[in-house]
Amino acid sequence: MKELIFKELRKIEAEKDVKILYACESGSRAWGFNSSDSDYDVRFIYIHKINWYLSVNKQKDTIEKQVDKLLDISGWDLQKSFLLLKKSNPTLLEWFQSPIVYIKDNHFFDEVEILMKEYCSPVSCFYHYWHMAKGNFRDFLKGDYVKIKKYLYVIRPILSCLCIKKGIIPIPLDFDFLIDNALENEKLKNAIRQLVNDKIKGFENEIVPRIEILSNFIEIQLKTIEPDNLSDSSEKSYDKLNDFFIKTLKTRLGGSRWWYKDHLFCPF
């Protein structure tokens, strides 16, 4: 599968005339609780040629490709990604912490890691995960029987909120880390880990009866958890993001004759 993913990513570069700077796995495979039939959610950051960024009309800044039932690939343009980083977008922050990486420009990655620490907002991230937990609970967890993955899709954001309140941010994708750092109750930890094991050994849409200890934990947390003691520092400017954006265009594109072929602009 990795060979197919890499092949599809290179095909996207050729078809869309872009350069991929970073590509990783997202979703359950990155979180460590994928089932045998879980799909692959590949996400990437890419850069266009210079002229694309100088266009008067706004152009599409995402790429999506559903290869088959098991492989979903989508990416964000560099400029869009930096705008989302300015807003402390948790999804983007998670991509850069994925344990499964397919393409990685090391210098670009290292610079983004530094910027993540500066632009990451505890308040924004908390509310992102809190709303995610509430929405998934409302839509999927109120019956007597529940899909295992839906339990995890509520528990994971709750654990993320609890970790943020302890000063852990950006949120790691390591689910064991979240369990150990968010919780103290060993019985609850074991129940969550058993659920993860059941998910891994079973199938993606496997259904189980309501689990009392987990449902009670979820309901209590959704009623009581608050972003108290969380605050953001002063508003961050675009300056560092603009500087890095321009530097990335220069260093990733400026040295390539091919990149400027048939374009009006000369290399930097």
C-alpha positions as CSV (number, residue, x, y, z in Angstrom):
1,M,0.0,0.0,0.0
2,K,2.8,2.4,0.8
3,E,4.2,2.0,-2.7
4,L,0.7,2.7,-4.2
5,I,0.4,5.8,-2.0
6,F,3.8,7.2,-3.0
7,K,2.9,6.5,-6.7
8,E,-0.4,8.3,-6.4
9,L,1.3,11.3,-4.7
10,R,3.9,11.6,-7.4
11,K,1.0,11.3,-10.0
12,I,-0.7,14.2,-8.3
13,E,2.4,16.3,-8.6
14,A,2.6,15.6,-12.3
15,E,-1.1,16.1,-13.0
16,K,-1.6,19.2,-10.9
17,D,1.9,20.7,-11.6
18,V,2.7,21.1,-7.9
19,K,5.4,20.0,-5.5
20,I,4.5,18.1,-2.3
21,L,6.5,19.3,0.7
22,Y,4.9,16.9,3.3
23,A,2.6,14.0,3.2
24,C,1.4,11.8,6.0
25,E,-1.3,9.5,7.3
26,S,-4.3,10.9,9.2
27,G,-7.2,9.3,11.0
28,S,-7.3,6.0,12.8
29,R,-4.1,4.6,11.3
30,A,-2.2,7.7,12.7
31,W,-4.0,7.4,16.0
32,G,-3.0,3.7,16.4
33,F,-6.5,2.1,16.5
34,N,-7.1,1.1,12.9
35,S,-9.1,-2.1,12.2
36,S,-8.1,-4.6,9.5
37,D,-10.5,-2.9,7.1
38,S,-9.8,0.7,8.0
39,D,-9.1,3.0,5.0
40,Y,-6.1,5.1,4.4
41,D,-6.5,8.9,4.9
42,V,-3.4,10.5,3.2
43,R,-3.0,14.2,3.7
44,F,-0.4,16.5,2.2
45,I,0.9,20.1,1.9
46,Y,1.9,21.3,-1.6
47,I,3.3,24.3,-3.3
48,H,2.4,25.8,-6.7
49,K,4.5,27.6,-9.2
50,I,5.1,31.3,-8.6
51,N,2.5,32.5,-11.1
52,W,-0.3,30.7,-9.3
53,Y,0.1,32.9,-6.3
54,L,0.1,36.1,-8.5
55,S,-3.2,35.4,-10.1
56,V,-5.9,38.1,-9.8
57,N,-8.7,35.5,-9.4
58,K,-8.9,33.2,-6.4
59,Q,-8.1,29.7,-7.3
60,K,-8.9,26.3,-5.7
61,D,-6.4,25.7,-2.9
62,T,-7.2,22.0,-2.2
63,I,-6.6,18.8,-4.0
64,E,-8.8,15.7,-3.4
65,K,-8.5,12.3,-4.9
66,Q,-10.5,9.2,-3.9
67,V,-8.4,6.4,-5.4
68,D,-10.6,3.6,-4.3
69,K,-12.7,2.5,-1.3
70,L,-9.6,2.1,0.8
71,L,-7.5,5.1,-0.2
72,D,-8.5,8.7,0.2
73,I,-5.9,11.4,-0.6
74,S,-6.3,15.2,-0.1
75,G,-4.0,18.1,0.4
76,W,-3.9,21.8,1.1
77,D,-1.9,24.5,-0.7
78,L,1.0,26.1,1.2
79,Q,-0.7,29.5,1.4
80,K,-3.9,28.0,2.8
81,S,-1.9,25.9,5.2
82,F,-0.2,29.0,6.6
83,L,-3.5,30.8,7.0
84,L,-4.8,27.8,9.0
85,L,-1.6,27.7,11.0
86,K,-2.2,31.4,11.9
87,K,-5.6,30.3,13.3
88,S,-4.1,27.3,15.1
89,N,-6.0,24.8,13.1
90,P,-5.8,21.5,15.1
91,T,-6.2,19.3,12.0
92,L,-3.1,20.9,10.5
93,L,-1.2,20.6,13.8
94,E,-2.1,16.9,13.9
95,W,-0.8,16.3,10.4
96,F,2.7,17.4,11.4
97,Q,2.7,15.0,14.3
98,S,1.7,11.9,12.4
99,P,3.9,8.9,13.0
100,I,3.3,7.7,9.4
101,V,5.0,10.0,6.9
102,Y,5.2,9.4,3.2
103,I,7.0,12.5,1.9
104,K,9.0,15.0,4.0
105,D,11.0,18.0,3.1
106,N,13.1,18.0,6.3
107,H,14.0,21.7,6.3
108,F,10.4,22.7,5.7
109,F,9.2,20.3,8.4
110,D,11.6,21.7,11.0
111,E,10.6,25.3,10.3
112,V,6.9,24.4,10.6
113,E,7.5,22.7,13.9
114,I,9.0,25.9,15.3
115,L,6.1,28.0,14.0
116,M,3.6,25.5,15.4
117,K,4.8,26.2,18.9
118,E,4.4,29.9,18.5
119,Y,1.0,30.0,16.8
120,C,-0.7,27.1,18.6
121,S,-3.6,28.4,20.7
122,P,-4.7,26.4,23.7
123,V,-8.2,28.0,23.7
124,S,-8.8,27.4,20.0
125,C,-7.6,23.8,20.2
126,F,-9.7,23.2,23.3
127,Y,-12.9,24.4,21.7
128,H,-12.2,22.4,18.5
129,Y,-11.9,19.1,20.4
130,W,-14.8,20.0,22.8
131,H,-17.2,20.7,19.9
132,M,-16.0,17.5,18.1
133,A,-16.7,15.4,21.2
134,K,-20.1,17.0,21.7
135,G,-21.1,16.6,18.0
136,N,-20.0,12.9,17.8
137,F,-21.8,12.1,21.1
138,R,-25.0,13.8,20.0
139,D,-25.0,12.0,16.6
140,F,-23.7,8.5,17.5
141,L,-23.6,7.6,21.2
142,K,-27.1,7.9,22.5
143,G,-28.4,4.4,21.7
144,D,-28.1,1.1,23.5
145,Y,-25.7,-0.2,20.9
146,V,-22.7,1.9,19.6
147,K,-20.0,1.5,16.9
148,I,-16.7,1.0,18.6
149,K,-15.0,3.7,16.5
150,K,-17.7,6.2,17.5
151,Y,-16.9,5.7,21.1
152,L,-13.2,6.4,20.3
153,Y,-14.2,9.5,18.2
154,V,-15.7,11.0,21.4
155,I,-13.2,9.7,23.9
156,R,-10.1,11.0,21.9
157,P,-11.2,14.6,21.8
158,I,-12.2,14.5,25.5
159,L,-8.8,13.2,26.4
160,S,-7.3,16.0,24.2
161,C,-9.2,18.6,26.1
162,L,-8.0,17.2,29.4
163,C,-4.4,17.2,28.2
164,I,-4.7,20.8,26.9
165,K,-5.9,21.8,30.4
166,K,-2.6,20.3,31.7
167,G,-0.6,22.4,29.3
168,I,0.1,19.7,26.7
169,I,-0.2,21.3,23.3
170,P,-0.1,20.7,20.4
171,I,-1.9,17.4,21.0
172,P,0.1,14.3,20.2
173,L,-1.5,11.6,18.1
174,D,-0.2,8.8,20.4
175,F,-3.4,7.5,22.0
176,D,-1.6,5.8,24.8
177,F,0.0,9.1,25.7
178,L,-3.4,10.8,25.8
179,I,-4.8,8.1,28.1
180,D,-1.8,8.2,30.5
181,N,-1.6,12.0,30.7
182,A,-5.3,12.8,30.8
183,L,-6.5,10.1,33.3
184,E,-5.6,8.8,36.7
185,N,-8.4,6.2,37.1
186,E,-6.8,2.8,36.2
187,K,-10.1,1.1,35.7
188,L,-11.1,3.7,33.2
189,K,-7.8,3.5,31.4
190,N,-8.1,-0.2,31.1
191,A,-11.6,0.0,29.7
192,I,-10.5,2.5,27.0
193,R,-7.5,0.3,26.1
194,Q,-9.7,-2.7,25.9
195,L,-12.0,-0.8,23.5
196,V,-8.9,0.1,21.4
197,N,-7.9,-3.6,21.3
198,D,-11.4,-4.6,20.3
199,K,-11.3,-2.0,17.5
200,I,-8.0,-3.2,16.2
201,K,-9.0,-6.9,16.3
202,G,-12.4,-6.3,14.8
203,F,-13.8,-4.4,11.9
204,E,-14.3,-0.7,11.2
205,N,-18.0,-0.6,11.8
206,E,-18.3,-3.2,14.6
207,I,-21.1,-2.5,17.1
208,V,-21.0,-3.2,20.8
209,P,-23.6,-2.8,23.6
210,R,-23.3,0.5,25.6
211,I,-20.3,0.3,28.0
212,E,-21.4,1.9,31.3
213,I,-18.0,3.1,32.6
214,L,-17.2,4.8,29.2
215,S,-20.6,6.3,28.7
216,N,-20.7,7.7,32.2
217,F,-17.2,9.2,31.8
218,I,-18.2,10.8,28.5
219,E,-21.4,12.3,29.8
220,I,-19.8,13.7,33.0
221,Q,-16.9,15.2,31.0
222,L,-19.2,16.9,28.5
223,K,-21.2,18.4,31.3
224,T,-18.3,19.6,33.5
225,I,-15.2,20.2,31.4
226,E,-14.4,23.8,30.9
227,P,-11.5,25.8,29.4
228,D,-10.8,27.4,32.8
229,N,-7.2,28.7,33.3
230,L,-6.6,28.6,29.6
231,S,-5.5,31.8,27.8
232,D,-3.8,32.8,24.7
233,S,-0.9,35.2,24.5
234,S,-1.2,38.4,22.5
235,E,-2.4,38.2,18.9
236,K,0.2,36.8,16.6
237,S,1.1,38.7,13.5
238,Y,1.5,37.3,10.0
239,D,5.1,38.5,9.8
240,K,6.9,35.2,10.5
241,L,4.4,33.3,8.3
242,N,4.9,35.7,5.5
243,D,8.7,35.5,5.8
244,F,8.7,31.7,5.8
245,F,6.2,31.6,2.9
246,I,8.4,33.8,0.7
247,K,11.5,31.9,1.8
248,T,9.9,28.6,1.0
249,L,8.9,29.8,-2.5
250,K,12.5,30.9,-3.1
251,T,14.3,27.9,-1.7
252,R,11.9,25.2,-3.1
253,L,11.3,26.7,-6.5
254,G,14.1,29.1,-7.3
255,G,16.7,26.6,-8.2
256,S,14.7,24.6,-10.7
257,R,14.8,25.5,-14.4
258,W,11.8,23.1,-14.9
259,W,9.8,25.0,-12.4
260,Y,10.0,28.2,-14.4
261,K,9.7,26.7,-17.9
262,D,7.1,28.6,-19.9
263,H,6.5,31.1,-17.1
264,L,6.9,34.9,-17.2
265,F,9.0,35.2,-14.0
266,C,12.6,34.5,-13.6
267,P,14.1,32.4,-10.7
268,F,15.1,34.4,-7.6
